[in-house]
C-alpha cells in the first residue's frame, strides 16, 4: 500500500506535467456543464458525454496507468475509469443518459452543492495543509467523480445505472480517507457525494414511474 508521501508525490508529478491541460479541461467542463443545464438540447448532451468520456480516459491513462504504480491503481482504479469512459462514449449514441436539472428543489440544491464542491476541492486541500503541486485539483479522479455524480444524480433516473453504480463504488473508497488514509481527508467530499448519490437512487426507486419527455 502507498504511503501518504508517495501518494502526494504522484499527485505532484501529475499536476506539474498536466497543469495546462487541466486548466483547459476545467474551462471546457464548466462551459459545457453550464450550457447543458441551461438548455439540455441533444447536441449539448452529446458533447458533454464526449467530454466526460475523454476526461475519464485521460485520468485512467495519465494518473493511474502512467503514474500510480500500485496494483490498486493499475488493476482496479485505471480499468474502472476506462469502463466509465467507454460507457459515456457508448451513450453518445444510445442516449440513455439525459442531463438536466431535476424538478425537485432539494435535488437542485444537491446538484449545485456537488458542482461547487468540485471547484472548492483545491481550497479544502489547502486548508488541510497541502500546497501546490501536492494539492488536489478538480481534474483529478476523486473531484471529477464528484462533478460527474452531480450531473448523474440530477439526471436520475435517466442514467446508465451500470455507470452510476461504478461511480458509487469509487465514491465509497472515500470512507477510509475520511479517517486519514493517504492523508487525503478532503475526500470526505467524495464519500458524501456517494452517500447523496445512493440516497437519490433509493428515493427514486420509491417514486411512481413517470414518463420522461425527450
RAHU-V479770 format. One record per pair of residues at least 24 apart in sequence whose ideal C-beta (glycine too) atoms are under 10 Angstrom apart, sorted by the first residue. I is the first residue (numbers start at 1). J is the second residue. Records with the same first field share a line. If there is no record, write none. Layout:
# RAHU-V479770
I->J  J
This chain:
# RAHU-V479770
1->70  71  72  181  182
2->68  69  70  72  73  181  182
3->182  183
4->180  181  182  183  184
5->134  182  183
6->68  69  70  182
7->68  70  134  181  182  183  184
8->130  131  133  134  135  136  182  183  184
9->67  133  134
10->63  64  66  67  68  69  70  73  134  182
11->63  67  68  125  130  132  133  134  135  136  137  140  182  184
12->67  130  131  132  133  134  135
13->63  66  67  68  133  134
14->59  62  63  64  66  67  68  133  137  139  140  141
15->132  133  134  135  136  137  139  140
16->132  133
17->62  66  67  133
18->58  62  63  67  137  139  140
19->132  133  137  139
21->58  62  139
22->55  58  62  137  138  139  140
23->137  138  139
24->139
25->51  54  55  58  59  138  139  144
26->55  118  119  137  138  139  143  144  147
28->54  55
29->55  115  118  138  139  144  147  148
30->115  118  119  138  147
32->99
33->99  115  118  147  150  151
34->115
36->98  99  100  101  151  154  155
37->99  100  101  108  111  112  115  150  151  154
38->101
39->100
40->98  99  100  101  155
42->95  98  214
44->99
45->91  92  95  97  98  99  100  155
46->91  92  93  95
47->92
48->88  92  97  99  151
49->87  88  89  90  91  92  93  94  95  97  99  151
50->88  89  91  92
51->88
52->84  85  87  88  89  91  92  97  99  144  147  148  151  152  163
53->84  85  86  87  88  89  90  91  92
54->85  88  89
55->81  84  85  88  139  141  144  147  148
56->80  81  82  83  84  85  86  87  88  89  141  144  145  148  163  167
57->81  82  84  85  86  88  89
58->85  139  144
59->84  85  139  140  141  142  144  145
60->84  85  141
61->85
62->139
63->139  140  141  144
64->141
68->141
72->173
73->141
76->169  170  173
77->141  170  173
78->141
80->141  166  167  169  170
81->141  144  145  166  170
83->162  163  166
84->145  148  160  162  163  166  167  170
86->163
87->160  162  163  164  166
88->148  160  163
90->160  163
91->159  160  163
94->160
95->158  214
96->155  158  159  160  161  162  163
97->151  152  155  156  158  159  160  163  164
98->155  157  158  159  212  213  214
99->151  152  154  155  158  159
100->151  154  155  158  212
101->154  155
102->153  154  155  156  200  204
103->210
104->154  200  203  207
106->200  203
107->153  154  156  196  200  203  204
108->154
110->149  150  153  154  193  196  197  199  200
111->149  150  151  152  153  154  155  196  200
112->150  154
113->146  150  189  192  193  196
114->146  147  148  149  150  151  152  153  154  189  192  193  196  197
115->146  147  149  150  151  154
116->146  147  150
117->143  146  147  150  186  189  190  192  193
118->142  143  144  145  146  147  148  149  150  189  193
119->143  146  147
120->146  186  189
121->146  147  186  187  189  190
122->186
123->186
124->185  186  187  188  189
125->184  185  186  187
126->186
127->186
128->183  184  185  186  188
129->183  185
130->183  184  185  186
134->183
135->186
136->184  186  187  189
141->170  173  187  190
142->170  171  173  174  177  184  186  187  189  190  191  193
143->186  187  189  190  193
145->170  171  173  174  187  189  190  193  194  197
146->171  174  187  189  190  191  192  193  194  196  197
147->193
148->193  197
149->190  193  194  196  197  200
150->193  196  197
152->197  200  201
153->193  196  197  198  199  200  201  204
154->200
155->200  212
156->197  200  201  203  204  205
157->200  201  204  205  207  209  210  212
158->212  214
159->200  201  204
161->201
164->197  198  200  201
165->197  198  201
167->193  194  197
168->193  194  195  197  198  201
169->194
170->194
171->195  196  197  198
172->198
